[in-house]
């Protein structure tokens, strides 16, 4: 699932985000959502969230529960 719709994202959910300084490289950072920062119901570049680590980025991928991201 992509992270363009706010209602799909929940506090504590595992996600992959792209931080502002990683936008050119597309480098993803994984973590759990601490706070949802985007107020609008959707955003074309992804909903902006703060991770539990304090890092801020736009959600590019919502991880399935129990998905470690490894095949």
N, C-alpha and C positions, 0 to 999 in steps of 0.2 A: 504494500500500500504506500502511495506517496503521501506527503504531508501538506497538501494544499488546502485541505478542509479542516477547519478548527474543531468541529464536533467529533472528528475521528481521533483526536489527541486527548489523552487523559493524563492527569498528574500521576507520576510513578511509572509511567509506561516507558518501555525501552525503545529508543529511537536512534537514528543516525542523522546528524546535522552537518551542514557545511557552515563553518565559521566565516565571518567577514574576510579575514585575512587569507582564507583558503578558497575563496570563490574562483580565483583564476585557475588553481590546480584541480579543484573539485574534490580535494581531500576531505573525507568524512570522519567525523568524530562521533563515537557511540557513547551513549549514557542514558540516564533516566531523567524524565521531565520533572523539574522542580516547580516551574512556573510557566504559564502560557503568556507571552508578551503581546501577541497580535490580538487586537480587539475585533477586527472584521471577521465575518464568517469564513472567508477564504482569501488566499493570496496566491498570485501566479508563481511566485518563486519559493513558496513554502511558508508555513506558519512559523513565526519567530518564537523560540522558547529559551528558557534558561535551564541548563542541566543541573543536577545535584552538585556538580563540581564547581558551579558558578559560571561555566562557559556559556556563551550565548551564540545561537546559530539558527538557521532556517531548516526545518525538518525536510529531509529528502526521502527518508524511508522510515516506516513504522515497523518495528520488529515484531514478529509473532511471539507470543509468550513461550518461553523455553527455547527460542531460536538463538543460538550463540553466534550465528553468522558464519559457522564453519560447516562445510559439506561432509 
